[in-house]
Amino acid sequence: MPDGNLSDVLKARPRGDVLAVVLFSLAAAMALILFLIEKTSATVGISLFFIFGFLVYPTLRVLAQKRNLQTIALIVLLLLTCAFGWYVWPKTKAESSASTGGLERVDRVIAGAFVDEATRNGIRGAYVSVVNRPEVGSSDSNGNFRLELDSTKPFPDVVKIRVGASGYSVIEDDVRPPVHDLIVQLRRTTK
């Protein structure tokens, strides 16, 4: 009887048992890796193929004396692998939008710069808001701004933005998101 040392235990076991344990462990590791990698049809399909392949020998080895159970076990194993594959298979855009209540997440960004109408210099600290919506933002030190509109809520294709800054007139303008290079010229107020 081995004293409990792993190498002694492995030497005491028939090679087929050790191979079965190693292949089963590889299948389990691949299943875990499948949750961590980027899921494409190719990566999931290849991983499922190897997971099933790594599980065939251990199943046949364990049920070596019971031929009729081997066939049933392999069919169950195939069905379980397919069910796992269905669970981790990459979702299409239609399936993804169905899971968000039918509203597809789309690019609803309004970004650009606020500039002085006369000098064309960026305006620091200008504010922007979307009329009748909660989104608000402001410009950085160079006059650049970026607003991300909540795309899970329906809204018209064209939204009205309100822009203002200290010492400048407030203006409103219609915008069709997404827009990433909007230049808004603000006019200085006269005192």
Accessible surface in RSA format (square Angstrom, percent):
REM  Atomic radii and reference values for relative SASA: ProtOr
REM  Chains: A
REM  Algorithm: Lee & Richards
REM  Probe-radius: 1.40
REM  Slices: 20
REM RES _ NUM      All-atoms   Total-Side   Main-Chain    Non-polar    All polar
REM                ABS   REL    ABS   REL    ABS   REL    ABS   REL    ABS   REL
RES MET A   1   227.87 118.0 145.88  96.5  81.99 195.2 124.18 105.6 103.70 137.4
RES PRO A   2    47.24  34.4  24.98  22.8  22.26  80.9  35.55  29.3  11.69  72.7
RES ASP A   3   124.57  87.3  81.27  80.9  43.29 102.4  51.46 121.1  73.11  72.9
RES GLY A   4    56.41  69.6   0.00   N/A  56.41  69.6  31.41  86.2  25.00  56.0
RES ASN A   5    82.10  56.6  68.95  66.6  13.15  31.7  18.72  45.1  63.37  61.3
RES LEU A   6   126.55  70.5 120.16  86.0   6.39  16.1 121.64  85.4   4.91  13.2
RES SER A   7    53.10  44.9  49.01  65.4   4.09   9.4  39.44  84.0  13.66  19.1
RES ASP A   8    47.72  33.4  44.30  44.1   3.42   8.1   9.02  21.2  38.70  38.6
RES VAL A   9    50.04  32.9  49.85  45.1   0.19   0.5  49.94  43.4   0.10   0.3
RES LEU A  10    81.13  45.2  75.12  53.7   6.01  15.1  75.40  53.0   5.73  15.4
RES LYS A  11   165.33  80.7 132.27  81.2  33.06  78.7  91.59  82.4  73.74  78.5
RES ALA A  12    67.66  62.2  27.65  42.7  40.01  91.0  39.66  55.8  28.00  74.2
RES ARG A  13   135.68  57.0 127.48  65.0   8.20  19.5  17.97  24.6 117.71  71.3
RES PRO A  14    74.13  54.0  61.77  56.3  12.35  44.9  73.79  60.9   0.34   2.1
RES ARG A  15   216.42  90.9 207.25 105.6   9.17  21.8  81.21 111.0 135.21  81.9
RES GLY A  16    13.86  17.1   0.00   N/A  13.86  17.1   8.20  22.5   5.66  12.7
RES ASP A  17    46.61  32.6  44.71  44.5   1.90   4.5  13.93  32.8  32.68  32.6
RES VAL A  18    38.67  25.4  36.10  32.7   2.57   6.2  38.66  33.6   0.01   0.0
RES LEU A  19    84.36  47.0  81.85  58.6   2.50   6.3  83.96  59.0   0.40   1.1
RES ALA A  20     8.92   8.2   8.42  13.0   0.50   1.1   8.73  12.3   0.20   0.5
RES VAL A  21    99.97  65.8  96.91  87.7   3.06   7.4  99.83  86.7   0.14   0.4
RES VAL A  22    72.56  47.7  70.55  63.9   2.01   4.8  72.37  62.9   0.19   0.5
RES LEU A  23    30.53  17.0  30.53  21.8   0.00   0.0  30.53  21.4   0.00   0.0
RES PHE A  24   117.15  58.6 117.01  72.5   0.13   0.3 117.01  70.9   0.13   0.4
RES SER A  25    59.10  49.9  51.35  68.5   7.74  17.8  34.55  73.6  24.54  34.4
RES LEU A  26    77.43  43.1  76.67  54.9   0.76   1.9  77.27  54.3   0.16   0.4
RES ALA A  27     2.43   2.2   1.54   2.4   0.89   2.0   1.86   2.6   0.57   1.5
RES ALA A  28    48.03  44.2  38.72  59.8   9.30  21.2  46.65  65.7   1.38   3.7
RES ALA A  29    40.44  37.2  36.37  56.1   4.07   9.3  39.83  56.1   0.62   1.6
RES MET A  30    42.23  21.9  41.01  27.1   1.22   2.9  35.72  30.4   6.51   8.6
RES ALA A  31    24.63  22.6  24.48  37.8   0.15   0.3  24.63  34.7   0.00   0.0
RES LEU A  32   122.86  68.4 121.28  86.8   1.57   4.0 121.28  85.2   1.57   4.2
RES ILE A  33    89.63  51.0  89.63  66.8   0.00   0.0  89.63  64.5   0.00   0.0
RES LEU A  34     0.13   0.1   0.00   0.0   0.13   0.3   0.13   0.1   0.00   0.0
RES PHE A  35    94.84  47.4  76.33  47.3  18.51  48.2  76.33  46.3  18.51  53.0
RES LEU A  36   150.18  83.6 116.77  83.5  33.41  84.0 119.62  84.0  30.56  82.2
RES ILE A  37    60.57  34.5  49.23  36.7  11.34  27.3  55.40  39.9   5.17  14.0
RES GLU A  38   143.79  82.6 124.74  94.4  19.04  45.3  55.57 107.5  88.22  72.0
RES LYS A  39    66.49  32.4  48.63  29.8  17.86  42.5  29.90  26.9  36.60  39.0
RES THR A  40    59.33  42.2  55.50  56.3   3.84   9.1  56.31  75.6   3.02   4.6
RES SER A  41    63.79  53.9  56.64  75.6   7.15  16.5  31.96  68.1  31.83  44.6
RES ALA A  42    64.10  58.9  51.76  79.9  12.34  28.1  62.13  87.5   1.97   5.2
RES THR A  43    48.85  34.7  44.98  45.6   3.87   9.2  48.59  65.3   0.26   0.4
RES VAL A  44     0.00   0.0   0.00   0.0   0.00   0.0   0.00   0.0   0.00   0.0
RES GLY A  45    29.02  35.8   0.00   N/A  29.02  35.8  22.92  62.9   6.10  13.7
RES ILE A  46   105.09  59.8 101.48  75.6   3.61   8.7 104.13  75.0   0.96   2.6
RES SER A  47    11.33   9.6  11.33  15.1   0.00   0.0   0.18   0.4  11.15  15.6
RES LEU A  48    24.68  13.7  23.75  17.0   0.93   2.3  24.09  16.9   0.59   1.6
RES PHE A  49   144.35  72.2 135.81  84.1   8.54  22.2 142.97  86.7   1.38   4.0
RES PHE A  50    87.36  43.7  86.86  53.8   0.50   1.3  87.36  53.0   0.00   0.0
RES ILE A  51     9.31   5.3   9.31   6.9   0.00   0.0   9.31   6.7   0.00   0.0
RES PHE A  52    51.17  25.6  51.17  31.7   0.00   0.0  51.17  31.0   0.00   0.0
RES GLY A  53    38.93  48.0   0.00   N/A  38.93  48.0  26.78  73.5  12.15  27.2
RES PHE A  54    45.28  22.7  45.10  27.9   0.18   0.5  45.28  27.5   0.00   0.0
RES LEU A  55    25.90  14.4  25.69  18.4   0.21   0.5  25.69  18.0   0.21   0.6
RES VAL A  56    39.28  25.8  39.28  35.6   0.00   0.0  39.28  34.1   0.00   0.0
RES TYR A  57    73.96  34.5  72.82  41.4   1.14   3.0  61.26  46.0  12.70  15.7
RES PRO A  58    11.00   8.0  10.69   9.7   0.31   1.1  11.00   9.1   0.00   0.0
RES THR A  59    25.79  18.3  19.25  19.5   6.54  15.6  14.08  18.9  11.71  17.7
RES LEU A  60    60.08  33.5  57.95  41.5   2.12   5.3  58.14  40.8   1.94   5.2
RES ARG A  61    85.26  35.8  71.69  36.5  13.56  32.3  14.99  20.5  70.26  42.6
RES VAL A  62   118.35  77.9  88.47  80.1  29.88  72.0  95.25  82.8  23.10  62.7
RES LEU A  63    34.23  19.1  33.25  23.8   0.99   2.5  34.23  24.0   0.00   0.0
RES ALA A  64    50.11  46.1  33.86  52.2  16.25  37.0  35.06  49.4  15.04  39.9
RES GLN A  65   168.03  94.0 136.73  99.9  31.29  74.5  59.08 125.8 108.95  82.6
RES LYS A  66   110.26  53.8 106.09  65.1   4.17   9.9  56.59  50.9  53.67  57.2
RES ARG A  67   180.78  75.9 173.07  88.2   7.71  18.4  68.20  93.2 112.58  68.2
RES ASN A  68   113.27  78.1 100.20  96.8  13.08  31.5  44.28 106.6  68.99  66.7
RES LEU A  69    76.07  42.4  75.49  54.0   0.58   1.5  75.49  53.0   0.58   1.6
RES GLN A  70    13.50   7.5  13.50   9.9   0.00   0.0   3.39   7.2  10.11   7.7
RES THR A  71    81.80  58.2  79.12  80.2   2.68   6.4  53.09  71.3  28.71  43.4
RES ILE A  72   102.28  58.2 101.60  75.7   0.68   1.6 102.27  73.6   0.01   0.0
RES ALA A  73    24.48  22.5  16.05  24.8   8.43  19.2  21.63  30.5   2.85   7.5
RES LEU A  74    45.69  25.4  44.50  31.8   1.19   3.0  44.50  31.3   1.19   3.2
RES ILE A  75    95.86  54.5  94.57  70.5   1.29   3.1  95.68  68.9   0.17   0.5
RES VAL A  76    72.99  48.0  72.64  65.8   0.35   0.9  72.98  63.4   0.02   0.0
RES LEU A  77    23.64  13.2  22.51  16.1   1.14   2.9  23.60  16.6   0.04   0.1
RES LEU A  78    84.51  47.1  84.51  60.5   0.00   0.0  84.51  59.4   0.00   0.0
RES LEU A  79   111.66  62.2 107.31  76.8   4.35  10.9 107.62  75.6   4.05  10.9
RES LEU A  80   113.37  63.1 108.70  77.8   4.67  11.7 109.18  76.7   4.18  11.3
RES THR A  81    11.94   8.5   7.11   7.2   4.83  11.5  10.35  13.9   1.58   2.4
RES CYS A  82    71.97  54.4  61.72  68.8  10.26  24.1  27.98  70.9  43.99  47.4
RES ALA A  83    57.14  52.5  46.35  71.5  10.79  24.6  53.85  75.8   3.29   8.7
RES PHE A  84    50.66  25.3  43.97  27.2   6.70  17.4  49.39  29.9   1.27   3.6
RES GLY A  85     2.48   3.1   0.00   N/A   2.48   3.1   2.48   6.8   0.00   0.0
RES TRP A  86   199.72  80.1 191.86  92.9   7.86  18.5 166.20  88.6  33.53  54.4
RES TYR A  87   144.38  67.4 132.84  75.6  11.54  30.0  86.95  65.3  57.43  70.8
RES VAL A  88     5.28   3.5   0.65   0.6   4.63  11.2   4.49   3.9   0.79   2.1
RES TRP A  89   103.40  41.5 100.35  48.6   3.06   7.2  80.67  43.0  22.73  36.9
RES PRO A  90    33.09  24.1  21.72  19.8  11.37  41.3  27.92  23.1   5.17  32.1
RES LYS A  91   120.00  58.5  92.57  56.8  27.42  65.3  79.46  71.5  40.54  43.2
RES THR A  92    82.82  58.9  75.42  76.5   7.40  17.6  78.32 105.2   4.49   6.8
RES LYS A  93   161.96  79.0 153.23  94.0   8.73  20.8 102.97  92.7  58.99  62.8
RES ALA A  94    74.82  68.8  61.18  94.4  13.63  31.0  68.17  96.0   6.65  17.6
RES GLU A  95    90.74  52.1  81.19  61.4   9.55  22.7  35.61  68.9  55.13  45.0
RES SER A  96    52.38  44.3  48.83  65.2   3.55   8.2  34.38  73.2  17.99  25.2
RES SER A  97    20.10  17.0  17.66  23.6   2.44   5.6   3.96   8.4  16.14  22.6
RES ALA A  98    72.62  66.8  49.46  76.3  23.16  52.7  54.55  76.8  18.07  47.9
RES SER A  99    94.65  80.0  53.18  71.0  41.48  95.5  51.38 109.4  43.27  60.6
RES THR A 100    64.27  45.7  41.09  41.7  23.17  55.2  51.78  69.5  12.49  18.9
RES GLY A 101    67.79  83.6   0.00   N/A  67.79  83.6  40.17 110.2  27.63  61.9
RES GLY A 102    53.32  65.8   0.00   N/A  53.32  65.8  27.51  75.5  25.81  57.8
RES LEU A 103    67.74  37.7  66.15  47.3   1.59   4.0  67.65  47.5   0.08   0.2
RES GLU A 104    86.64  49.7  75.91  57.4  10.74  25.6  21.36  41.3  65.28  53.3
RES ARG A 105   155.07  65.1 132.44  67.5  22.63  53.9  56.25  76.9  98.81  59.9
RES VAL A 106    68.07  44.8  49.92  45.2  18.15  43.7  58.84  51.1   9.22  25.0
RES ASP A 107    70.13  49.1  51.55  51.3  18.58  43.9  40.56  95.5  29.57  29.5
RES ARG A 108    48.55  20.4  44.60  22.7   3.94   9.4   1.55   2.1  47.00  28.5
RES VAL A 109     9.77   6.4   9.77   8.8   0.00   0.0   9.77   8.5   0.00   0.0
RES ILE A 110     0.00   0.0   0.00   0.0   0.00   0.0   0.00   0.0   0.00   0.0
RES ALA A 111    10.29   9.5  10.29  15.9   0.00   0.0  10.29  14.5   0.00   0.0
RES GLY A 112    12.78  15.8   0.00   N/A  12.78  15.8   9.06  24.9   3.71   8.3
RES ALA A 113    13.18  12.1  13.18  20.3   0.00   0.0  13.18  18.6   0.00   0.0
RES PHE A 114     0.00   0.0   0.00   0.0   0.00   0.0   0.00   0.0   0.00   0.0
RES VAL A 115    16.39  10.8  16.39  14.8   0.00   0.0  16.39  14.2   0.00   0.0
RES ASP A 116     6.38   4.5   6.38   6.4   0.00   0.0   3.05   7.2   3.33   3.3
RES GLU A 117    61.43  35.3  55.26  41.8   6.17  14.7  19.24  37.2  42.19  34.4
RES ALA A 118    92.90  85.4  55.98  86.4  36.92  84.0  64.65  91.0  28.25  74.8
RES THR A 119    81.26  57.8  57.05  57.8  24.21  57.7  62.15  83.5  19.11  28.9
RES ARG A 120   143.36  60.2 125.95  64.2  17.41  41.5  56.55  77.3  86.81  52.6
RES ASN A 121    95.36  65.8  91.34  88.3   4.01   9.7  24.50  59.0  70.86  68.5
RES GLY A 122    36.20  44.6   0.00   N/A  36.20  44.6   3.81  10.5  32.39  72.5
RES ILE A 123    11.94   6.8   8.98   6.7   2.96   7.1  11.94   8.6   0.00   0.0
RES ARG A 124   175.23  73.6 155.02  79.0  20.21  48.1  51.76  70.7 123.48  74.8
RES GLY A 125    47.78  58.9   0.00   N/A  47.78  58.9  25.54  70.1  22.24  49.8
RES ALA A 126     0.00   0.0   0.00   0.0   0.00   0.0   0.00   0.0   0.00   0.0
RES TYR A 127    90.34  42.2  90.34  51.4   0.00   0.0  76.97  57.8  13.38  16.5
RES VAL A 128     0.55   0.4   0.24   0.2   0.31   0.7   0.24   0.2   0.31   0.8
RES SER A 129    19.37  16.4  19.37  25.8   0.00   0.0  13.14  28.0   6.23   8.7
RES VAL A 130     3.35   2.2   0.38   0.3   2.97   7.2   0.38   0.3   2.97   8.1
RES VAL A 131    36.11  23.8  24.01  21.7  12.10  29.2  27.51  23.9   8.59  23.3
RES ASN A 132   147.92 102.0 103.69 100.2  44.23 106.5  39.09  94.1 108.83 105.2
RES ARG A 133    46.23  19.4  25.74  13.1  20.49  48.8  17.48  23.9  28.75  17.4
RES PRO A 134   100.99  73.6  74.51  67.9  26.47  96.2  85.98  71.0  15.01  93.3
RES GLU A 135    20.74  11.9  13.92  10.5   6.82  16.2  19.79  38.3   0.95   0.8
RES VAL A 136   107.43  70.7  87.54  79.2  19.89  47.9  87.54  76.1  19.89  53.9
RES GLY A 137    21.67  26.7   0.00   N/A  21.67  26.7  18.76  51.5   2.91   6.5
RES SER A 138    72.45  61.2  53.12  70.9  19.33  44.5  19.58  41.7  52.86  74.1
RES SER A 139     9.22   7.8   0.00   0.0   9.22  21.2   0.32   0.7   8.90  12.5
RES ASP A 140    69.24  48.5  57.51  57.2  11.73  27.7  43.57 102.5  25.67  25.6
RES SER A 141    68.24  57.7  46.10  61.5  22.14  51.0  21.03  44.8  47.22  66.1
RES ASN A 142   101.72  70.1  88.10  85.1  13.62  32.8  18.33  44.1  83.38  80.6
RES GLY A 143     0.00   0.0   0.00   N/A   0.00   0.0   0.00   0.0   0.00   0.0
RES ASN A 144    70.30  48.5  67.59  65.3   2.71   6.5  19.69  47.4  50.61  48.9
RES PHE A 145    10.88   5.4   0.48   0.3  10.40  27.1   6.35   3.9   4.53  13.0
RES ARG A 146   136.07  57.1 110.67  56.4  25.40  60.5  53.89  73.6  82.19  49.8
RES LEU A 147     7.62   4.2   6.47   4.6   1.16   2.9   7.62   5.4   0.00   0.0
RES GLU A 148   114.76  65.9  94.20  71.3  20.56  49.0  27.75  53.7  87.01  71.0
RES LEU A 149     9.28   5.2   0.00   0.0   9.28  23.3   0.20   0.1   9.08  24.4
RES ASP A 150    48.50  34.0  39.57  39.4   8.93  21.1  25.99  61.2  22.51  22.4
RES SER A 151    11.25   9.5   2.46   3.3   8.78  20.2   1.76   3.7   9.49  13.3
RES THR A 152    52.31  37.2  46.69  47.3   5.62  13.4  33.80  45.4  18.51  28.0
RES LYS A 153   107.88  52.6 105.71  64.9   2.17   5.2  65.19  58.7  42.69  45.5
RES PRO A 154   109.24  79.6  84.43  77.0  24.81  90.2  93.64  77.3  15.60  97.0
RES PHE A 155    29.96  15.0   4.53   2.8  25.44  66.2  13.18   8.0  16.78  48.0
RES PRO A 156    91.55  66.7  78.19  71.3  13.36  48.5  90.83  75.0   0.72   4.5
RES ASP A 157    88.68  62.1  82.95  82.6   5.73  13.5  15.08  35.5  73.59  73.4
RES VAL A 158    55.76  36.7  46.09  41.7   9.66  23.3  46.09  40.0   9.66  26.2
RES VAL A 159     8.13   5.4   3.47   3.1   4.66  11.2   8.13   7.1   0.00   0.0
RES LYS A 160    81.36  39.7  76.07  46.7   5.28  12.6  47.29  42.6  34.07  36.3
RES ILE A 161     0.08   0.0   0.05   0.0   0.03   0.1   0.05   0.0   0.03   0.1
RES ARG A 162    86.26  36.2  86.26  44.0   0.00   0.0  16.58  22.7  69.68  42.2
RES VAL A 163     0.84   0.6   0.84   0.8   0.00   0.0   0.84   0.7   0.00   0.0
RES GLY A 164     0.01   0.0   0.00   N/A   0.01   0.0   0.01   0.0   0.00   0.0
RES ALA A 165    14.09  13.0   2.42   3.7  11.67  26.6   7.50  10.6   6.59  17.5
RES SER A 166   115.08  97.2  82.44 110.0  32.64  75.2  55.76 118.7  59.33  83.1
RES GLY A 167    33.30  41.1   0.00   N/A  33.30  41.1  20.77  57.0  12.53  28.1
RES TYR A 168    23.14  10.8  13.23   7.5   9.91  25.8   6.65   5.0  16.49  20.3
RES SER A 169    42.22  35.7  37.99  50.7   4.23   9.7  24.97  53.2  17.25  24.2
RES VAL A 170    84.21  55.4  58.52  53.0  25.68  61.9  58.52  50.9  25.68  69.7
RES ILE A 171    55.37  31.5  50.30  37.5   5.07  12.2  55.37  39.9   0.00   0.0
RES GLU A 172    81.38  46.7  51.20  38.7  30.18  71.9  20.04  38.8  61.34  50.1
RES ASP A 173    63.58  44.5  60.27  60.0   3.31   7.8   8.96  21.1  54.62  54.5
RES ASP A 174    85.96  60.2  65.53  65.2  20.43  48.3  18.70  44.0  67.25  67.1
RES VAL A 175     9.04   5.9   4.28   3.9   4.76  11.5   9.04   7.9   0.00   0.0
RES ARG A 176   153.85  64.6 140.12  71.4  13.73  32.7  58.88  80.5  94.98  57.6
RES PRO A 177     6.99   5.1   0.00   0.0   6.99  25.4   0.00   0.0   6.99  43.4
RES PRO A 178    69.78  50.9  52.25  47.6  17.53  63.7  52.25  43.1  17.53 109.0
RES VAL A 179    30.97  20.4  27.42  24.8   3.56   8.6  30.97  26.9   0.00   0.0
RES HIS A 180    97.01  53.0  77.11  53.6  19.90  50.9  64.21  66.2  32.80  38.2
RES ASP A 181   114.29  80.1  99.37  98.9  14.92  35.3  40.32  94.9  73.97  73.8
RES LEU A 182    32.56  18.1  29.31  21.0   3.25   8.2  32.56  22.9   0.00   0.0
RES ILE A 183   100.94  57.4  78.01  58.1  22.93  55.3  78.01  56.2  22.93  62.2
RES VAL A 184     5.18   3.4   2.30   2.1   2.88   6.9   5.18   4.5   0.00   0.0
RES GLN A 185    76.54  42.8  61.72  45.1  14.82  35.3  13.62  29.0  62.92  47.7
RES LEU A 186     0.11   0.1   0.00   0.0   0.11   0.3   0.00   0.0   0.11   0.3
RES ARG A 187   147.97  62.1 146.48  74.7   1.49   3.6  50.80  69.4  97.17  58.9
RES ARG A 188   147.20  61.8 137.79  70.2   9.41  22.4  53.04  72.5  94.16  57.1
RES THR A 189    59.18  42.1  41.24  41.8  17.93  42.7  38.90  52.2  20.28  30.7
RES THR A 190   136.08  96.8 106.60 108.1  29.48  70.2  79.17 106.3  56.91  86.0
RES LYS A 191   233.43 113.9 152.91  93.8  80.52 191.7 129.98 117.0 103.45 110.2
END  Absolute sums over single chains surface
CHAIN  1 A    12817.8      10568.7       2249.1       8111.4       4706.5
END  Absolute sums over all chains
TOTAL         12817.8      10568.7       2249.1       8111.4       4706.5
